[in-house]
Amino acid sequence: MSNRNQGFTLIELIVTLAVLAISIAVAAPVFTATLDSVRERTLLDQLLADIHFARSAAIARRRPVSICTGDEACSGEANWSGPVFIFDDLNGNGALDDGDSPLRGSMIGNNYQWSWSNFRKQPHLTFKPDGTTHSLNGSFVLCRRGMALKKIVINITGRVKLESPNATDRCT
């Protein structure tokens, strides 16, 4: 029986590390694209959940419920980023005023925004006690770096559907 050393030579180690480095270099962009896709789907699911919650709360509580974005209160912006508020909107003005009670909040991830456009050009979405949207047919377009990624369309009855963004969907 021979007593040989059971190890790797320096050349075998260098070749193995080179193959590993090439494999990582090829896999990294695919992994990044997969992570971006998961983030986009998570943001889409979160906004859908917020919309469904607000509509259900308006029906169950028999009062207007609004959704808006802003740091501490509704900002009045059509491009939503950062915190999202869902609240009882007793006076129906789409702003979180004294007397309006917050129901739930969520957060839009960094580098993403929802571009909200609607028929009445309102920066918020309000559901009436019957679950309709008070003539706010509109759409939310998920944007990243000025590019439209996903789209949620809301009709006057408060129902939502998913669509692919088209050339007319803007992120500004």
GIJO-V971473 format. One record per residue. N is the residue number from 1. RES is the residue in one letter. SS is DSSP state (helix for helix, strand for strand, loop for the rest). Layout:
BEGIN
((N	RES	SS) (N	RES	SS))
END
This chain:
BEGIN
((1	M	loop) (2	S	loop) (3	N	loop) (4	R	loop) (5	N	loop) (6	Q	loop) (7	G	loop) (8	F	loop) (9	T	loop) (10	L	helix) (11	I	helix) (12	E	helix) (13	L	helix) (14	I	helix) (15	V	helix) (16	T	helix) (17	L	helix) (18	A	helix) (19	V	helix) (20	L	helix) (21	A	helix) (22	I	helix) (23	S	helix) (24	I	helix) (25	A	helix) (26	V	helix) (27	A	helix) (28	A	helix) (29	P	helix) (30	V	helix) (31	F	helix) (32	T	helix) (33	A	helix) (34	T	helix) (35	L	helix) (36	D	helix) (37	S	helix) (38	V	helix) (39	R	helix) (40	E	helix) (41	R	helix) (42	T	helix) (43	L	helix) (44	L	helix) (45	D	helix) (46	Q	helix) (47	L	helix) (48	L	helix) (49	A	helix) (50	D	helix) (51	I	helix) (52	H	helix) (53	F	helix) (54	A	helix) (55	R	helix) (56	S	helix) (57	A	helix) (58	A	helix) (59	I	helix) (60	A	helix) (61	R	helix) (62	R	loop) (63	R	loop) (64	P	loop) (65	V	strand) (66	S	strand) (67	I	strand) (68	C	strand) (69	T	strand) (70	G	loop) (71	D	loop) (72	E	loop) (73	A	loop) (74	C	loop) (75	S	loop) (76	G	loop) (77	E	loop) (78	A	loop) (79	N	strand) (80	W	strand) (81	S	loop) (82	G	strand) (83	P	strand) (84	V	strand) (85	F	strand) (86	I	strand) (87	F	strand) (88	D	strand) (89	D	loop) (90	L	loop) (91	N	loop) (92	G	loop) (93	N	loop) (94	G	loop) (95	A	loop) (96	L	loop) (97	D	loop) (98	D	loop) (99	G	loop) (100	D	loop) (101	S	loop) (102	P	strand) (103	L	strand) (104	R	strand) (105	G	strand) (106	S	strand) (107	M	strand) (108	I	strand) (109	G	loop) (110	N	loop) (111	N	loop) (112	Y	loop) (113	Q	strand) (114	W	strand) (115	S	strand) (116	W	strand) (117	S	strand) (118	N	strand) (119	F	loop) (120	R	loop) (121	K	loop) (122	Q	loop) (123	P	loop) (124	H	loop) (125	L	strand) (126	T	strand) (127	F	strand) (128	K	loop) (129	P	loop) (130	D	loop) (131	G	loop) (132	T	loop) (133	T	loop) (134	H	loop) (135	S	loop) (136	L	loop) (137	N	loop) (138	G	strand) (139	S	strand) (140	F	strand) (141	V	strand) (142	L	strand) (143	C	strand) (144	R	strand) (145	R	loop) (146	G	loop) (147	M	strand) (148	A	strand) (149	L	strand) (150	K	strand) (151	K	strand) (152	I	strand) (153	V	strand) (154	I	strand) (155	N	loop) (156	I	loop) (157	T	loop) (158	G	loop) (159	R	loop) (160	V	strand) (161	K	strand) (162	L	strand) (163	E	strand) (164	S	loop) (165	P	loop) (166	N	loop) (167	A	loop) (168	T	loop) (169	D	loop) (170	R	loop) (171	C	loop) (172	T	loop))
END
